[in-house]
Amino acid sequence: MAKQQSSTIPHLLAASELTKEQIQGLLKTAKLFSTRLKGNQTLPLLKGKTVVNLFFENSTRTRTSFEIAVRRLEGGTLNFASTTSSVQKGETLIDTAKNIQAMGPHCIVVRHSSAGSPVTLSKALNLPIINAGDGFHEHPTQGLLDAFTIQEKLGEVAGKRVMILGDIAHSRVARSNIHILRKLGATVVVCGPPSLLPPHPEALQVEHCYRPESILPQADVVIALRIQLERQNSMQIPSLAEYSKIWGLSRERASLLKKGAIILHPGPINRGIEIDPDVADDEPRSVILDQVHNGILVRMAVLAEICNPDGLTHWMNQEGTSHAS
């Protein structure tokens, strides 16, 4: 079994469990990677280590960026496909994960449709677990990369007014963003149809509204979300066309944004539903592709911190940067 090293972050299960200092440390590491590693330059912080991408849901950006992040740290990856595994024969999640652990990897990145799956694995295995999305619970690395992108484009997160627009009730991205952005000092407003907001949105300790026009002129950041049809028990809006008409980020609504405001979207984008194509492609205001790029840097930071904190500290000290600061 792979020997584990001590880490100030033994797992990454939820953004709600991260302290402000841990968030700032991960963002600082990602920033250092972005400035010190040029082009396809690699860093041997995961040399000799294997990371398993244990994905039970489809993914393009998250799984690929984790794989690239591991390779840029000179580690190896194994991509697990549930459709071609013994899961199809009735094997449980824990049995699948225990069999993978017996093969000696150093970390498991898991995406699963059931909320709490990463926590369950962290208790059953002697391996670091990174949550790549669990049901509509959380998606912590997406929250981190969104915060990193806001910081990169606007200088800092503190004091910014961030509007999260769309299907809040079923969005793990929204939950992770709320935890991280509030801890970093941002004001968060959630907006969407009443049926797609949590029953008690005030419990999230955020502002809420039902019409985007009331908040867009004051927003520094808009995060548009996809309608999570696969996580709804029934259609909770009359139609996608009506949703687009009232809540979609159209060219007209985007024109209400103040100068310098930025638009994010975690993907995949449903063009013409939650966001118009012209708005999605309107660089530099739209930073959607910057989010994708920054996902690699942030996931490199998470992997290095969890899988090789001592090596990361040594490298940062060599670079003249304190890991603890």
N, C-alpha and C positions, 0 to 999 in steps of 0.2 A: 504494500500500500504506500502511496506517495506520502512522504514526510511533509507535514505542514509547518510553515513558519509563522511566528507571531505577527499579528497585524492589528493596528488600531481599528481597522474595519475588517473583521473576519469574514463577513458576508455582506452582500448588498441586497437586502430583501425588500426594503421600502424606503422611500424618501422621508417618510414620517419619522424614521428611526435615526436619521442623520442629524448631527448637530450643525449649527451654523459654521463652526470652525472646520468640521469635516468637509462640508460642502465647499467652503472657500479653499481648503487645501487641495481638493480634487480639481477645482477650476484652475487653481494656480499651476498645478502639474500639467494640465492640458495646455495651458498657455505656454508653459516652458517648452513642451513638446513642439508646439506650433512655431516657436521662434528659433529653436536650436536644431530641429531636424528638418533639413531641406529636401525637397523633392521626394524621392523614394528611399531616403536614408533610413536605416534601421538602427535599433538599439537593443543589445542582447539581454534585456531584463527578463525575458521568458525563455531564454536559450535552454533547451533540454526539457522543457515543460510542455504538457499537452492540455489543451482546453477543449472540452466537449460542448458543442452547441446542441442542447437537447430540446428541440423545438417540436411541439405538438400542434402548433398553429402555423399557418403560412406566414412568410416574412420575406421581404426583399431588403429593405434598408437595415434593419436591426441585425439580422443574421450575417449579412454580407459585411457590415461594418465591424462586427465583432471578429469575423474571420480575418479581415484586413488588419485590424488592430493587433491581433495575436501575431500575425506574420511580420508586422513592422517592429514588434518586440522580439522577433526571431524565435517564436514558439511554434508549436504545431497545433493544428485543429482537426477535430473529427466532427463532421456534421451528421447528426442523427436524423433520420427520416422515419416518422412514426408509421407512414404508409407501407414501408417495406420492412418493418421490424416485427418482433414477437408481440407487440401491442395488439396487432391484428388477430393474434391467437388467444387473447384474453389476459396477457401479462399485465400486472398492475404497474402504476407509475413507480412505486417504491422498489418493486422487484427489478424493473428495468434499470433504475438508477443504481441499485446495489450491484447488479451485474456489471454495469459500466465502471463503478468504483473498483471492482475486483480486478479490472484491467490496468489500473494504476494511473489514471489521469490526475492532474493537479487542480482542476477547477471544472465546475459544471455551470454553464449558462443555460437557464431553463425558461421556456415560454410555454404556457399552458392555459387552457380555457377556464380552469377552475381557480378561483381566488384562494390564496393561501398555499398553493402548491409549493412555491419556493421555501416557505417556512417549514412545511412538512418535510421536505428533503433535507433542510439544514439540521433538523432534529434526528433524522434517520441515518445520515451519512457522516463520515469523517472527512469531508471535503468542503472547500469554500463554494458557496452557491451565489450566483448572481441572477437576480430577477430580470428577465427580458420581457416581462409582461405577464400578469396572471389575472385572467378574467377581466372584470372591470374594477379590480382593486388598485394596482399601481403599475407604473412603468418608470422606475427611478432613473435609468440612464437617459431616457428621453427628456425628463425634467431637467437633468443636469446639462444636457447639450443645449436645451432651449435657453437656460440661464446663461450658459457660456456665450451663446450667440447674441443675446441681448447685451451682455457685458461688452462683447467685442464691438458691437455696432453703436451702442449708446454710452459707452464709458463705464457705467456702473448700473446695477440693478436697483439699489436703494433709491427711494424717492420716485420711482417710475410707476405709472398707472398702466396696468396690464389688463386688457379685456380678453377673456376666454369665451369664444362665441360658438355655440352649437349644442351638440348632444353631451351635456355635462353629466347627466345621470349615469350614463353607461361608459364614460371615458376614463380609463386608467391614466391616460396622459394628463387630463385635467387635474386629477387628484395629486399626482406627483408634482406637477407644476405649482399647484396651490401651496403645497408644503414647502417646496424649495424657494419659491419667489417670496413668500411671506417671511421666511427666515432670513432672507437677504435684504429685507426692508422695502419690498414693493407693495403697492396697493393693488389688490386683485378684485376684478369685477367679473362675475359670470353672467352670461346672457344667452337666452334661448327660449323656445316655447315652454310654457309651464309644464307640459307633459315630459319635457326632456331636462328639467332641472330636478335636483333632489327634493324630496318632500319638505325638508327643512334646510334650505341653502344657508341660512344663518349659522348652522352648526359647523360649516366649513370656515367660519370666521372671515367671510368675504362679503362684499356687496353683491347685489344681484338686481337684474332688470329683465324685462321681457321684450324690449325693442332696442335694437342696436343703435338707432339714431340718437338716443338720449346720452350715450356714452362715447361714441366714436370721436367727437370733436375734442374730448379731453384725454384720449388714450395716447400713450407713447408707444404701446405695443398692442397688436391684435393677434391672438392665436386662434385661427379658424380650425374647427374640428370636423371630422367626418361623421356622418350619421351612422351609428353602430347598429345597423339592422340585424346583424347576426347575434347581437346580445339582447335584443328586445323580444319579450314574450309575444307581442303583437305589434302591429303598426301603430305607433304612438303619435303620428302626425297624419293629417288627412291625405297628403300626397307629397312626393318629393318636389313637385312643381310648386305647390303652395309654400313649402318650406323655403325654397329658393327665392320666391317672390318676397317673402316677409323677412327672412333671416339670412339669406345668402349674402356673402360679401361681394356685392355687385360693383361695377365701376362707379355708379352714382353714390353708393354708400362709402366706398373707399375715398371718394373726393371730399368727404367730410373730415377726414383725418388731417391733423395739423402737419405742417412741414417738419420733416425729420422722423415722423412716426414710421415704424416698420411692421411688416406682416409676416407671420410665421404660420406653418402648417406641418403637423407631424407626418402626414402622408399615410396611406395613399390618397391622392387628391381625386375627388369626384368633380371634375370640371363642369361648371354650369349648375352645380347644386349648392355646395357650401361656399364655393368661390368661383368667380368668373375667370375664364382663361386669361383675359387681359390683365386682371389683377394678380393672378398667380405668377405671370411672367414679367411683371412690371419691376424690373431691377432698376436702381438699388433698393427701392422700397420693399419689394418682396425679397426675403432672405431665405427662402425655402431650400435652395440648393446649398447655401452656406450651412444650414442646419445639417444637411446630409454629410458634408465635409467635416463639420465639427464633431459629428457623432463618432468618427474614428478617433479623434484626439481625446475626447472625453472617455471613451471606452478603453483606450490605451491607459489612461490615468487610473481608471478603476481596476483594470487587470493588474497593473504594476503594483498598486497599493495593496491589493488583496493577495496576490500570488508571490510577490517578492518585495515586501516593504523595506527590508534591509538593503537590497540592491538599489532600490529607488532612492533611498536616503543617501547612499554612497554616491550615486550619480549626481544627485542634486547638490551635494556638498562639493563635488568636483566642479560643477557649473557655477559655484559661488552662491547658491541659493539654499536657504534653510528649509528643510522639509516641514518643520514644525510651525514655521511662521505663516 
